[in-house]
Amino acid sequence: MPKITYLDSDRLQRAINAGIHNVLSRKEYLNKINVFPVADADTGTNLAFTLHAILDGEIENTPDRIDDYLEKIADSALDGARGNSGAIMAQFFQGLSDGSKGINKMTTVDFSKAVSTASSLSRDALSEPKEGTILTVINDFSEALEVCIDRGVSDFELLFKEALSKTQISLENTPNLLPVLKQSGVVDAGAQGFVDLLDGIYEFVRSGSLKDIKDFKPLIIETSSHDSHEFSDLESIKYKYCTECLVHGQDIDINKLKTKLIASGADSLVLAGSNHKAKIHIHSNNPTDVFSTCMLFGTVTGHKIDDMKKQYYISKLKSSDKKIAIVTDSSADFSSNNYPDINVVPLKYNFGEVNHLDKISQSTDNFYNELQVNSDHPKTSQPSPGEFKRTYDFLSSYYESIISLHLPKIVSGTFQSAETAAKNFKKSDISVVDTHSASAGQGLIAMYASELVDKGLDKVQILNKIEHAKSRTSIFLAINDISYSIKGGRVPSILGTVSRLFNFKLVLTMNNIGKVKPAGVLWGSKNIEQKIYKFIIKKFDKQKKYRIIISHSNCLEKANTLSEQLKQYFVYLDFCNIEKLGCALGVHAGPGSLLVGIQEVEE
């Protein structure tokens, strides 16, 4: 006698939630076995973010109809999708939704047909589907369901029991289909996550409750010649950035969008969703090109970029090196290539309805060009606590503690977001530091902190030295056109009138609590680099040792001239680097401005 012959929306909701909780409990294990397409140890985290969005997006009253409920969770999964596996999982739910249109209550036959649609859509979402991945296991689950239906199985408990057994076999076979899995002695992490979802659902269908499966034994294929963490080297990562976004539109041509993204020179494309909302996941060396392409098809939101080479670098550090991680925000200007262990959380800005991640989703050259022609003056915003939590979550898997260095809380909510995330984060010891600086000054402090970590100092020593470094670090921003600062609300409009009347350019600095204040003026409208040079050398002893970073807003020639002058003046200059002024600060500085960060070196 059949036990459960149908699922209504309430039963399905509880079953899916049971599956989600099972995946969440397995996050760290899924991270550990992640080797494909890149061994960046984030599959568990990405699936957790994706599936958590379903839990977070739930409404008080579950829709009465199955199709209405599945449409809502598909939309939530798409919004929260992270990473390759997360995007495929979101597409699976989108397929379940598409395959359930018109269904109020779901029979085993209905479920099988919906999973078949989900399997097809999941495979179509990838530009280059690979066997031995989550796609194979989803397909085999679908085929196992069809076999059961052909035998007349109408009981959901029996259906899941038999189909899950076949799917487990499919999971065990993934190393035979994908050599990198066999070499590493693991199954595919995304496929394992999908089976974990099914396992949790089956447990609920069988018992009517979610139990904490503490005795679940991780499935590892034994090998004798390879350690499970011996993956390919850094150079094998052909594309540096894991790039993601959402495209919203009325009638998105999914196939045309996919074709254009493939032509952009990238791989691991997953395009999930529908003709009104599409989730893009792609590995690329040019994220700005990806976002520009997506903007041709609708409004782009949810920009996210992960530096996979940095993630790999961190995952391969020796345990003796994994003591303290350094985090900062994108306000800090420094050479990130020379400091791969500094982790940057991007600020945000938007031109009207078009959102951007600082230094990521738009090149600085394009930003300053748009700043001059777009009638919508951009607005800036800080990263959310969730974005900081995501960074902390990744780093806590490899480091004992974290030092997070940020814009002054008196001028930005960035510090507060980081502090909120840190207070609610229990897995690692996190210290959030107000640098009382920005741009080049903040960059100098972050670089100094990174060097202290390399020297092997403990966290207390480093925090004490950072406090001393803050008092030895100054910034001076020579504004070329004060109208941008006025538009951004950083200076009163009266200053614009006065500066034009008396023909001077304003120099801004930050005081010892991080408050922006005038530092002086540069008389005349030309040769800003020569005038800020004279301004700087009057304030500093040429016999002392300094580090300098010059940040420029689309005026490299001026920055080069200033750099050469400073190098000639200071006798004991450690370095004088040139960087591009980040867009989140460039909103207020405007094009043609120069910012000098100068730090006295502690002898």
C-alpha positions, -999 to 999 in steps of 0.1 A, spaced: 0 0 0 16 33 -10 25 57 18 30 90 1 13 93 -33 15 131 -37 35 161 -25 17 194 -18 36 227 -15 39 223 23 54 188 21 77 198 -7 89 228 12 98 208 42 115 181 21 136 206 2 145 224 35 156 191 49 179 185 19 193 220 22 202 216 58 219 184 50 241 201 24 248 230 48 261 205 74 285 191 48 300 224 36 335 220 49 338 184 34 326 196 0 352 224 1 379 198 10 372 176 -21 367 204 -46 392 199 -74 372 207 -106 370 229 -126 395 247 -103 409 234 -70 398 265 -51 381 248 -22 348 267 -24 322 243 -37 307 238 -3 307 275 4 291 283 -29 264 257 -25 257 270 10 252 305 -3 230 293 -31 208 271 -10 207 295 20 191 321 -4 161 297 -6 158 296 32 163 333 35 138 340 8 110 320 23 78 338 30 55 333 60 28 316 41 39 289 17 20 292 -17 -8 266 -19 3 254 -54 34 234 -61 42 255 -92 40 288 -73 62 275 -46 89 262 -70 88 295 -90 96 314 -58 125 291 -47 139 291 -82 140 328 -82 156 329 -47 183 303 -58 191 323 -89 196 355 -68 219 337 -44 237 314 -68 275 314 -63 301 296 -82 299 269 -109 281 244 -88 257 270 -73 247 283 -107 240 247 -119 220 240 -87 200 272 -93 193 261 -128 182 227 -115 155 245 -94 146 267 -124 141 235 -144 119 220 -116 98 252 -117 95 251 -155 86 214 -155 59 219 -129 38 246 -146 1 241 -140 6 215 -112 -11 220 -79 -1 188 -62 27 166 -75 26 129 -81 56 107 -87 50 110 -125 49 148 -122 81 148 -102 99 126 -127 89 148 -156 99 180 -137 134 165 -128 138 155 -165 132 192 -175 156 203 -148 183 179 -160 180 192 -196 181 228 -185 211 222 -162 230 207 -191 220 235 -215 232 261 -191 269 251 -196 289 261 -227 310 229 -224 293 202 -203 316 177 -187 308 142 -178 317 131 -143 303 162 -127 270 172 -111 255 172 -146 261 134 -150 246 127 -115 215 148 -122 210 130 -155 214 96 -138 190 106 -111 164 116 -137 169 83 -156 165 63 -124 132 81 -117 120 73 -152 128 36 -147 108 36 -114 78 53 -131 79 28 -159 75 1 -132 45 19 -118 61 33 -86 36 58 -71 51 59 -36 75 88 -30 94 70 -3 101 40 -26 108 63 -55 135 82 -36 150 51 -21 155 34 -54 165 65 -74 189 76 -47 206 42 -47 213 45 -84 224 81 -80 250 71 -53 264 46 -78 266 74 -104 285 96 -78 310 68 -71 316 65 -108 325 102 -114 363 96 -109 362 71 -138 348 99 -161 369 128 -150 407 120 -146 414 149 -122 390 133 -97 407 99 -99 441 115 -96 431 133 -65 412 105 -49 378 122 -47 344 123 -62 331 155 -78 322 180 -51 292 195 -69 278 160 -76 284 151 -39 265 182 -29 236 172 -51 235 137 -37 236 153 -2 205 173 -11 187 142 -23 198 123 8 183 150 31 151 150 11 148 112 13 154 112 50 125 136 54 102 116 31 111 84 50 108 97 85 89 130 83 117 148 101 152 161 95 178 144 115 214 155 119 233 129 99 264 128 120 274 93 110 275 101 72 307 87 59 324 109 33 329 90 0 366 91 -10 381 69 -37 413 54 -23 445 58 -43 480 48 -35 501 73 -54 485 107 -49 477 128 -19 441 141 -21 454 177 -21 480 173 -49 464 192 -77 477 211 -107 500 241 -102 491 278 -103 500 282 -139 474 257 -149 447 282 -140 442 296 -174 415 321 -164 421 342 -133 387 354 -123 355 336 -114 330 362 -126 293 363 -118 263 386 -122 225 387 -127 209 401 -158 174 414 -155 153 421 -186 119 417 -203 129 393 -230 166 382 -226 179 362 -256 196 335 -236 212 318 -266 226 350 -280 239 361 -247 256 327 -243 272 330 -278 286 364 -270 300 353 -237 317 323 -252 332 345 -279 347 368 -253 375 343 -246 366 325 -213 355 291 -201 333 273 -175 303 293 -186 271 286 -167 241 306 -178 211 298 -157 176 313 -155 149 325 -178 142 352 -203 135 377 -176 164 369 -152 197 351 -160 225 342 -137 260 343 -153 290 323 -140 321 324 -161 359 321 -157 375 351 -174 407 372 -175 386 403 -183 356 407 -160 348 442 -172 343 427 -207 319 401 -193 298 428 -175 298 451 -205 285 422 -227 258 414 -201 247 451 -200 237 448 -237 209 424 -226 195 441 -196 202 456 -162 232 439 -145 232 434 -107 249 411 -82 284 416 -95 309 391 -80 344 383 -88 368 358 -71 405 358 -79 410 320 -83 448 323 -85 447 340 -51 424 314 -37 447 287 -50 478 305 -36 461 307 -2 450 271 -2 486 259 -9 503 279 18 522 258 43 505 254 76 534 273 92 526 303 71 489 303 78 488 324 109 473 358 101 453 370 70 452 406 60 419 421 46 412 456 33 387 473 11 391 486 -24 396 521 -12 432 510 -5 455 518 -35 485 494 -38 501 469 -61 480 438 -55 502 417 -77 531 423 -53 510 416 -22 490 385 -31 482 378 5 462 410 10 425 402 4 404 431 -9 366 435 -5 353 458 -32 333 489 -25 303 497 -47 291 527 -68 264 532 -93 255 555 -122 218 557 -119 205 521 -121 238 507 -133 258 492 -104 295 485 -103 321 469 -80 351 492 -74 381 484 -96 364 453 -109 332 457 -130 345 488 -149 380 498 -158 392 531 -142 397 547 -176 361 539 -186 349 551 -152 366 585 -154 353 589 -190 318 582 -179 321 604 -149 325 634 -173 296 626 -196 270 608 -175 243 631 -162 238 607 -132 266 615 -108 276 582 -92 267 573 -57 290 551 -35 281 524 -10 300 501 13 301 463 11 275 445 30 283 425 62 275 394 42 302 402 17 327 406 45 314 374 61 320 355 28 356 367 27 362 359 64 345 325 59 370 315 31 401 328 50 391 311 83 396 278 66 433 286 61 443 312 87 442 312 125 432 349 127 423 379 105 433 416 106 408 437 86 419 473 77 394 498 65 382 533 56 375 555 86 341 549 101 336 587 103 335 589 64 321 555 54 300 526 66 326 501 54 342 498 88 308 492 104 299 465 79 332 447 86 328 450 123 292 437 121 304 407 101 333 401 126 311 402 157 287 376 142 316 354 130 325 327 155 350 306 136 380 329 136 397 357 157 390 389 137 403 424 145 387 452 125 410 483 124 400 519 114 430 530 94 421 567 97 432 569 61 422 561 25 435 554 -10 473 554 -10 476 559 28 454 529 34 474 510 9 506 518 26 492 506 60 479 473 44 513 467 28 531 473 61 508 449 79 514 422 53 551 426 57 548 423 95 530 390 90 558 378 67 583 387 95 565 363 118 553 388 144 523 377 164 489 394 161 492 417 192 526 430 180 512 436 145 482 455 158 504 477 180 527 485 150 498 493 128 486 518 154 520 535 153 521 533 114 487 552 113 503 582 130 532 581 106 510 580 75 495 610 57 475 616 25 470 648 5 445 650 -23 450 678 -49 416 682 -65 416 692 -101 379 700 -104 361 706 -71 327 702 -87 329 664 -83 335 667 -46 306 691 -43 283 667 -63 294 639 -40 286 659 -9 322 659 4 327 696 3 302 725 6 292 742 -26 305 776 -13 340 763 -17 334 758 -54 324 794 -58 354 807 -37 379 784 -56 367 797 -89 367 833 -78 402 832 -64 415 806 -89 429 780 -66 427 742 -62 418 726 -29 441 701 -11 423 677 12 437 655 39 425 633 68 431 641 105 440 617 132 405 603 135 400 600 97 379 631 92 384 648 58 395 684 62 412 711 40 450 710 41 457 740 20 453 754 -15 473 754 -47 471 788 -65 464 788 -102 448 764 -125 478 747 -143 507 724 -134 489 707 -105 518 682 -102 544 709 -97 523 727 -71 515 696 -50 552 687 -52 561 720 -36 533 716 -11 546 681 0 582 689 4 575 718 28 559 693 52 584 665 53 621 662 62 641 652 32 666 634 54 641 609 68 631 576 51 597 575 35 574 553 14 552 570 -11 523 560 -33 509 584 -58 473 577 -69 460 594 -100 426 598 -115 433 593 -152 463 616 -154 493 592 -155 516 617 -171 512 641 -142 517 613 -117 550 603 -135 563 639 -134 554 642 -96 571 608 -89 604 618 -106 604 651 -86 598 633 -53 625 607 -60 650 634 -67 641 653 -35 640 627 -8 674 613 0 663 580 17 632 571 -3 622 535 2 599 535 -29 576 558 -48 549 538 -66 522 550 -89 487 535 -88 453 543 -102 429 560 -79 400 537 -72 366 545 -86 348 547 -53 371 576 -42 374 589 -78 336 597 -76 346 626 -53 380 634 -66 371 636 -103 394 632 -132 428 649 -133 434 647 -95 465 635 -77 466 619 -42 499 614 -24 502 589 4 534 592 24 545 570 53 576 576 74 595 543 78 601 531 113 638 525 118 
